Amino acid sequence: MSSSPNLAETAPRRGDKLDPIIDILAYFTAARRYGYVDALAGALNPEVAKAVIADALRDFEVSCGGGRSKEECVKCPSIDPDSLRNAIEMLDKKLDKVGEDFFKTIRSMTLKVLGRAPGLRIRPCKKDEGSGS
């Protein structure tokens, strides 16, 4: 065995170009605010999906403006403004492809959001205590 460092610790995250949007949605999911991810998962057309994401972006600015989370048990993900702008442009184009591509994109994003949310939790929230989960 070599003494090389663990690749998972040293390699940058090879993410999706939609990562900034996924991180923002994961923030709300980590805070047990599932409305955005549920609405996105249930979107039947691009207009609804875009409206959900626009609402989430606006709420994120209020919740994490200045880098400090208003949620006591969730850390704000670091979002690069240029990466976010690029992600929004890319998603806008992807969502306009109604049909199988549209639903595939939405399902993929939803799965990534749900998988990423636990990594943003600092500790169990007070509202989680006694919930049995």
N, C-alpha and C positions, 0 to 999 in steps of 0.2 A: 504494500500500500504506500502511496506517496503521501507526503505531508502537505499537499496543496490544500488551500482553503476550500471550504464547502462552496460550490458554485451557486447554490441558492442564496448564500449570504453576500456574495460579491457581484453577481450578475445584475444588471439593471432589469427592472420589470419589463418584459417584452410584451407590452400591452396592445390593446386595440387602440386605434386612433380615436375611438369614442370614450376612452378612459376618463377624461374630465367629467363628462356627463354621467357616466356610470358611477364615479366617485361621489358626485353630488347626490344622486339618487340613493346611493348606499348610505350616505350620512343620515338621511331621513329614515331609512329602514333600520339603521343601527339604533336610532332614537325611538324605535317602535312606532314611527309615523308612516304607516304603510300606504297611505292614500295615493301618493304619487306612483309607486310601483304597481299598485293594484289597478289604478286608472290606466297606466301605460299598458299593462298586460291585457286589459280589456278593450283597448282602443281598436275600433273597427276600420278606421281610416286615418290617413296621414294628418288631416286637420286636427282631429282629436288628440293624436299622439303629440303633435307639435304644441298644442295648447297646454297639455299636461307638463311637457318639458319646460315651456316658458314659465309656467306657474312655479315649478320647482326651482328654476334658476333665480327667479325673483325672491322666493322664500329663502333660498340659500344665502343670497346677498344680505338679507335681513338677519338671518340666523348666524352667519359666520363672517359678516363684514368686519374687517380688522383682524381676522384670524382667530378670534376668540369665540368659542361656541356658546350659544345660549342654552344648549342642552347640557345639563350637569354631568352626564355620564358618557358623552360622545365627543371625540375630538374632530375638529374640522380638517378635512383633507386639504392639502396644499394644491391649489389649482392655478396653473400658469395661464394668464389671460390669453396669450397667443394660441396655446394648445386648445383652450376652450373655444375660441373663435373658430379654429380649424375644425374642431369636432362638430360644432353646430352647423357649419357649412356642409361637412360630409354627411351628417345625419339628415339634413334637409334634403339632400339629393337622394339618399337611400330611402327615406320615407316616401318620397314621391313615386316610388316604384310599387304601386298598388298590386296586390296579389301575393303570391308565395314569398317573394323577396321581402315585402313589407312585413308579413307575419313572422318570417324567419328572423329578421332584424330585431323585432320587438321581443320575441321569445329569447333570443340570445342575450339581449341587453338585460332582460329581467333576471335570467339565471346568473349573469355576472354580478348584478346588483346584490342579489340575495347571498351570493357567495362571498362578496367583499365586505358586507355590512359588519360581520362579527369582528373584523380587524380594526374597526373604528370605535368599538366600545372600550371605554376606559375601565369601567367596573359596572356591576349590575346597577341599574337605576332603582331609585326608591320605589317607583311605580311597579317595578318587577317583583319586589319583595312580597311574598305571600301569594304570588300568582301561580305557583306550582310549576313554572317553567324555568 
